[in-house]
């Protein structure tokens, strides 16, 4: 019989292969996306799968910044005794009430627990696992700070560019002085989300205690109404700005809190 630890190692290899080749199918598996907690708190993340009742085994992996993937625990809905391998049950706990759901808890948080956590579901160690998109856990170093948001209109040089026959100009949304880096940025035109002509930083950049990022939108230099929204992913707060671009390329910025 293959040992539990060998099954865990096999699943880790399968996961890395699937991750690299793009076959970690998150459509069957959902999990908590974002968590931020204070030092000494507990952080519980949940995972659900819709692949079927045969997929009763659930694995929890951890990837710390700059480190390789680690498999922490194998859970099964058929037993209350979960296999944590080398990891301590004082630090981690897990629940598997049925084949379709499970949870994983990191206890007494410290800065070193910040990282990405993944759940995977499978029939047995010899079958491919289906993985969720990951949970981003941040152990807060200091108080949460909402972002400062500013939209900058086209530069005077861009407005004077007579060779731009398409009459396209660039709006720049600068998001700064926020913590942690759990935000998303999107643009709206007349209350509709737009993706065409949008270029957004893939990751926020650390600047001292806080983060900054930017997004750009190419628009026609005609009178239109635009709004960009910055949404902290673990909060209901949405910060939005209204921006009007007129034919002369002058601009007006209004800050709203929804």
N, C-alpha and C positions, 0 to 999 in steps of 0.2 A: 504494500500500500504506500502511495506517495505521501510523505509527511506534509503537515500543514505548512511548514516553513518553505518546502520546495514548491508547494502550490502558490504561496505568496510570491516567491521569486519568479516563478513562471508568469504570474499575472503582471508583475512589474515589467518583465521583458515584453509581453504582449502589449501592455499599455504604451510603452515607449515607442514601439514599432507603429502602433496605430496612431499615436500622437504625431509622429514625424510624417507619416504618409497621409494624414488627414482623415482617418476613418473612425475617430472617436465620435460616434453618433449621439449627440446631445439631444436629439429629438425624442428619444425614449426616456431620457433621464433629466430630471430637474433638481436643482439644489439651491440652497440659500446663496445669493450672489455676493452680497456685501455685508460685512460685520465690522463695526468699530466698537471697542470696549476699553475700559480703563484697566490699569494695572491691578492685579489681584482679583478681578472679576472672572466669572466663567463665561465661555463663549460656546453656544450650542448651535450647530448647523444641521439642517434637515435635508434629506435626499428622498426622492420618490422616483420609481420606475414604472413604465407602462408596457414593458416588453412581455410580461406574462408571469404567472405564478411559479413557473419553473425556475425563474431567476431569483432564487431565495437567498443567494449569497451576496453580501455587500462588503466591499473593500473600501477602506479610507486611506488615502495617500496624503503626504505633506511635501511641499517644496518650499524651502526657505530661500530667501534671496541669495543668489550666487551658489546654491547647493544643488545636489542631485535629488531626484525624487526618492522619497522614503515611504515604504508601506508600513502603516502603523498597526492596523487591526483588520482581521477578517471576522465578520459577523454572519450568523445564520439565523433564520427565523425558526429553525427547528431546535435551537438550544439557547439557553441563557448564558452559557459559558463561552465568551468570545476570546479569540486568540490574539493577544497583543504582542506576541513574540518577545523582543528585547525591551519593549516599552512598558512604562510603569502604569498600573491602574490607578495610582494615586494622582498622576498627571492627566490621564485620559480615561474617558468612559464612553460607552456606546450602547445604543438600544436598537433592537430589531424586532418590533412587535409582530410584523407580518412580512410576507414576501415582497410587498410593494413599497414599503417605507422603512426608514431608519434614521437615526440621528447619531451625531458624534459631538463630544464635548471636550474642549481643552480647558482644564481647570487651573485656577490661581494664575492668571495670565501674567506674563512678563514680556519685556520688549522682544526677546528672542523667539516668541511665538508668532510674530508677524510673518505672514506668508500666504501661499495659495494651498487650498485643501480640496482634494478631489474625491468623489465617491464613484465606485464602479460596481456594476451588477453582472453576475454570471450564473450559469447553471452549475458548473464545477470548474476546478482548476484547469481542465483541458479544453475548455470552451472559451471563445473570445468574450471579453467583457465590454459592456456598454457603459460609457462614462458621462458624467455631467460636465458642464462647462467650468466648474470650479467655484470655490468660495474664497473671496479675498478678505482675509482677516487682518485688521490693523489694531495693534495695541497702542493706544494713544500716548504720545509723549507729553502732550499738553492739551489745553482746551480746544474744542472744535471751533473753527473760525470760518464764517461764511465768506464766499468769494467777493472780491471787488470786480465789477464788470464794467467795461468801457468799450464803446464802438467808435472807431475812428473812420472818418469818411475818406474818399479818394484824395491822394496827394495833389497839390497844385500842379506838379509836373505831369501827372497822369491826366488831369483835366485838360491841360493845354496840348495834349498829344493829338495832333490833327491827322496822324497816320493811322489812328485806331478807327478804321472804318466801321467796325462792329459796335462802336460806342460802348464798349464794356469797361466798367470801372470796378475797383476792388474796395470792399468794406472789410475792415479788420476788427475782430472782436478779441479784446485782450482780457483774460481772466487771471486775476492775481491775488496774492495775499490770502490764500485759503489753506485749510488743513482739516482733515487729511485729504488725500488725492482721490477721493471718491466722488467724482462729478462726471457728468456728460454734458456735451455742448451740442446744440442743434439750432438750425436756422428755420425761420418760417417766413413765407411771403403771403401776405393777406390771410393770415391764420392757418396756412397749409405748410406742412413740413416740406423742405426742399433738400435735395442732395446734389443736384447738378450744379457744378461750379463751386462746390464746397471743398475746402482743404483744411483739415483740423489736425493739430498735433496728436500723434498716436499716444504719447504719454506726457504727463505733466512733469515739469522740471523743478527740482528742489532748489530753493533759494533761501538759505538760512533755515528758519523754523517753518517756512511756508512754501507753497507751490505756486507755479504760474504756468499758463498755457495759452494758446491762441488759435483762432479759427478765421479763415478768410472766405469771402463770398464774392464771386464775380457777377456783377449785375449790369443791366442796361442803364445808361445814364438818362433815365426818364423818371417822371414823378411816380413813385411807388411807395408802398408801405411795407416795411420789413421789421421783423422782430427776431432777436436771438435769445434763446433761453438756456440758462445754465442750471442744471438740476443736480443737487447733491443726491447720490443714489440711495442713501439710507435715511432720507428725510423727505417730508412733504413740501419743503420750501422750494419755490421756483423763483429765480431772479430773472426778470425779462426786461428788455430794453426796446423802445420803439425808435426807428431810424427812418427818416424820410430823405430820399435823394431826389433832387429836382434837376431840371435840364442844365442849370448853371453849375451843377455839382456842388452846391452848398449843402449843408447838412444840419439836422437837428436831432439831438439825442435826449430821450426822456427815460428816466429810471422808474420802474414799477416793481413792487413786491406783491406777488400773488399769494 
